[in-house]
Amino acid sequence: MVKLFYKLTLLLLLILSATLLYQKDTYAYHTLIHIDPIPHTEELIQRSQYVDAYEYLNYFMAFDYVQHNPQARVLLKQINEKRHSLSYQSEKVLEGISTGTSDELLGQASAIGSDFFVLGDIRDLVIEATHYVKDEEVDSLLVALSGIGLVATAGTLYSGGGAAVIKTGVSVLKLAKKSKRMPSWLGSFIVRQSKHIRKGKDLSSLTPLFSALDTLRRQVGLPQTLKLLSHTTSLKALQKLTQLSKRYGKNTATLLKLSNKQIVQHAHKLKNIDMQTIKQASSYGKSGFTHLLKHGEKNFLKTTKRLKAYAKIGHKGEAWKMALWAMKSISDNVLFLVMGMASFLMLPWRKILEKK
C-alpha cells in the first residue's frame, strides 16, 4: 500500500509539473493578469492630476471587472465632482492665464486664446526683445514661433484663411513648450525652419508638420495632442502617430502607454486585428499585447475565455489562483528537475539491477 501511494505521488508530481510547464510555455496564463487601475488612479489624485486620473480610470470602466467594482465607481464619482466644482475650474482658468499652461482643457483654452491672435505673438517678441536688451537669456524657440505666427497671420488675412492651420499649430506648439512637452527634435526643427521663413516668407516647408498636428488635434483633442507630441522623435514619428489616431481616437495616448508603445512598433500587425480585441488586450497591459502579437487574435481570444472559465474552479477560484501562483513563481528549470527526479524514482531499479 505504501509503495502504491509512493508511486502515485511521483506520478502526480510528474503530471502536475508537465502540465504547468506546458501551460506556461503554450498559453502563458500567468502573464495575463488584469490591470487594477485603482492604485495608479489614487496616486494621480494625490498628485492633483485629476485629468489624468479621470482618463485612466474612465478607460478601464469599460471592462466588467472594473465596472462592477464599487470602489472604482466611487472614485470616478469623486474625480468628476472635483473637476466640475466651480473653485477647481476657476483655478484652472487662472492657471492658464497666469502660467500659459494647464492640464485641463478649460485652462488650455484660456492659455492659448491670446496666442492665437497677433497680439500674443507681438507680446512674446517684445518680452524676448527686452531680455535681449538686458543681456538676459533669449528663448530662440519662442521667438521663432512668434515670428512664424506673424507670417501666418498675414498669410491668413491675404489668402482668406489659407494659413489658419499653421496659425493654430503655432498656438499649440507654444502651449507645448510652456507645458514642457515640446520634444527636442521639434524645437530644433522650428528654429531651423524659421530662419528660411524670415528670408522668403514662405511657410510651405512647415505644411507637413502643421497638417499632422491639425489632424491629430481633431482626432484626439488638444490635451491628448500635447501628450502624444511629447512621445515623438521625428516628423515621421508624428505623422505615424497621427495615422494611428484615426483608428484609436481619444484612446491613442492611453493605448500607447498600456501597450508600452507596441501599438506603434507593431502597427502593421495590429491594423488587421479587431478593435475590441485590442482593447481587451490592453486590460492586461504590455503582456496582453505581447500575447496577442505572438499567438494571434484567435488564440488570444481562446486563452482569455479559458481564463474566465478557470477562474471559477474551486471556492471563489482559489484553485486557479494557486495554479497561477505556481506558474509565476516556479521556474522552468525547477519543473524540469522535478520531472526528471520523479521519472528517475519511478523506474523499477530493483528489477533493472537484478537483470544485471
N, C-alpha and C positions, 0 to 999 in steps of 0.2 A: 504493500500500500504506500509506504513512504517513497519507494523507488518510483512508483507511478506518479505520485504528486511532484516529485523532483523533476521527472521528465516533462510533465505537463507545464510546470513553472518555466522551465527552459524554453519549451515550445512557445509559450505565451510571450516571453521576453523577445524571442526571435521574431514572432509575428508583429508585435507592437513596434519594435524597432524598425522593421522593414516597412510597416505601414506609415510610421512617422516620416521616415526618410523619403518615401515615395510622395507623400502629401506635400512635404517641404519643397522638394525639387520640381514637382509637377505642377502643383496648384499654388504654392506659396501662401496658404491661408493665413499664416501668422503675420504676414506683412500687410494684409488687408484689414486694417483696424480703422473704424470711422473716427474722423477728427472730432474732438469735443471742442466746439467753438467758445464755450463759456469762459474758460480760464483766460484765453487771449483777449476776449471782449472786456473782461474785468480789468485786465492790465491797461488796455486802451482808455478805459473810463478813468482809471487812476491818473493817467497822464493827460486827462481832459481832452482826449482826441475822440470827441463824440461822433464826428462824421465817419471816421474810420471804423469805430465801434459799431455804428449802425450798419454800414455797408457790409462789414464782415459777418455779423450775426444775422442780418436780414437775408444774406445769400444762403446761409445754412437752414433758414426757416423753411425752405422749400422741401427739405428732406424730412420724412416722417419721424425719424429717431430724434430730431431736434424739435420739430413742431409739437410733438407730444410730451415734450419736457416742460413742466410748469415753470421751472427756474428760468428757462430761455425766454418764455413768453413774458414773464415779469420783468426781466432785464431789458427786453426790447421796448416794453411799455415805458420804463423809466427813461431810457435814452430818448424816445420820442417826446416825452413830456419836457425833458430838459431842452431839447433842440427847438421846441415850439414855444418855449417861455419867452415873454417879452424882454426880460432882463438879458437873457442869453443872446437873442437876436440883435438887441441894441448894442451889446458889447461887440458882436462880430462886425456890425456896420462901422462902428468907431474904429475897430482894429484895421479894417480895410482902408479907411480914410487916413488914419494916422501912420500906419506902417507900410501901406501899399501892398499888403498881402493878407490872406486869410485862408482857412481850410474849409469854410462854409461858402456856398455859392452866393449868399447874400453879401458877405464881406468881400468876396472876389469881385462882385458886380460894382460895389462902391469903389474898390481899388482900381478897377480897370476903366471906370467911367471917364475920369479926366484924361487918361492916357489915350483914349480913342479919339479925342479931339485935338486940334492943332495946339491948343494952349498947354496941354500936357507935355508935348514934345518940346515946345519953347521953354517951358518951366524947367525941364530936365537939362536942357542945353545951357540955360542961364546958371543953374546950380553948378554944373560941371565947369563952366567958364569961370565962375567965382573961385572954385577950387584951384583952377589953373593959375589965376592971378595971385592967389595967396600962396602959391607954390606948394599946394597940397595935392594928394593923390587924385588923379582924374580917372573916372571909370570909363575906359575906352569903349566898353561894350554898350553902356547906356548912351554914350554919345553916338555910337554907330546906329543903334536902334532909333534914337530920336531923329537922326539925320534921314534915315530911311523912311521914318514916319512922315516927315515933312514932304519928301519927294512923293510919297504915296498919296498924301492929302492933295497935293497939287495935281497929281495924275487922276485922282478920283473926280475932282472938280472939272478937269479938262475933258476926261473921257466919259463923264456922266456916270461914274461908279465903277469903272473897269478895274481900278486898283484897290477897291474896297477890301478884297480878300487879304491883300498884303497889309493894309492898314490895320485890319482886325488881328492879323497874325503878329504884327509888331506889339500890339497891346497885350496879347497872350504871352509873348516872349518876355516882355518887361515884367509881367507878373511872375513868370517862371524864374526870372533872375532874382527878384526880390524875395521869393519864397525858397530860394536856394535849390531849385530843381532844374536849373539850366545845365545840361551836360557840357563838359569842356569842349568837345568837338564842335558843338553848335556855336558856342561863344566865339571860338577861333574863326569859324566859317563866316559868321555875321560880320565880324571886324574886317576880315579879308575882302568880303564882297562889297562892303560899304565904301571902300577906297575906290573901287571901279565905278560905283554908282555916282559918287561925287563928281567924277570926271565926265561921265556920259549921260547921267540922269536916266539910265536905262535899268529898269527893275526886272527885266526878263530872266536874269540869272537866278533870281530868288523865287521865281514862279513855282518850280517843283517843290521847294521847301514849304512855302505858304499854302500851296494847294493841298499838300499832305496834311498839314496842320489843320486846315479848314475842314477837310473831310473827317479827320479824327475827332475834332471838336463836335461836329454834327452827330457823329455816331455814338460817342460816349459821354459827351458833356464836358464842360470846362474843368471841373475838379479832376476827373479821370484823365483828361488830356495832359494835365501837369504831371500827374503820377507816371503815366506811360512815357512821357517825354524824358523823364529823368533816367529811364532804363535804356534809352537808345545810345548807340555808339557811333552811328553814322547816319547820313541821309538815307542810305539804302535800308538800314535797320528801321528807321522811322517809317519809311514807305511800306515796309513789310508789316509792321505793327498796324498801320492804317488799313491795310488789306484784311488783316485778321479781325480788326474791329468791326468790319462789315458783317462778319459771321457771329462774333461773340458779343457784340454790342456793349452795353454797360457792364457786362461781366468780364470784359477783357482783362482789366487790371487784377481782379480777384483770381481769375484762372491762371494768369501769368505767375502770380505768387504761389498759388496752391500746387501748380504743376512744376514749380522750380524752373520756369522758362521753357518747359518741354513743349508747350503749345507753339512756340516759335521754332525751336530746334527741330521738331518733327511735324511741322505744319503740313508737309506733303502727304504724310500718313494719316493724320487726323482729319484731313479735309473730307475723306470718304467715310468717316465714322459718324453715326447719328449723334445729334447734339445732346439728346437725353443721356446717351451712354457716356459722353464726355463729362457731363455734369455729375453723373453717378460716380465716375472715376475720381472726380475732384473731391468728393466727400471722404476719400481715403488719402488725399494728399498726393505727394510725389509717388509713393508706392502704387497708388491706384493707376496713375498714368504709365508707370513702368510696366505693370502687369498687362495693361491694355495694349501697349505697344509691342510687348514681347509675345503675347499669346493671341492677340487679335480680339475683335469685338465679340464674336460668337462665344469663344472660350471664356472671356471675361464675364459675360452675362450669365453663363452657366455656373461659373465659380461663385458669383455673388448670390445666385439663387440657392446654391448649396449652403452657403454661409448662413442664410436666413433659416434654412431647414435644420442645420446642425445646431444652431443657437437654441433650439427648443429641446435638445436632448438632455435628459436628466432634470432635476429640480432647478428651475429658472436658468437652464443652460449651463449649470455648474460643470457637467461632464465635458462639454465643449470648451469651456474656459480652461479647464485643466489640460486639455489636448493642445490648445493654443499656447499655453504657457510652456508645455513640453517642446513644441516645435520651435518656439522662440528661444528657449533657454538652453536646450541640449544641442550641442554641435554635431555636425555630420560625422566627425571623427569618432566621437563617443558612441554614436549609434552603430557605426561600422564595427567598433571594438566590441560592443555588447553582442552584436550579431555573430561575430567571429568566435567569441568565447562561448556563447550558447551552442553554436553549431559544433564546436570542439568538444564540449562537455556531453553533448547528446550522442556522440559516436560510441558504438559498443566496443570500448577499448579492451575489455577482458577477452572477448572473442577474437579480436584482432591480434592481441598478444599471444593467445593460445595457439593460433594458427602458425605463428612464427616459431 
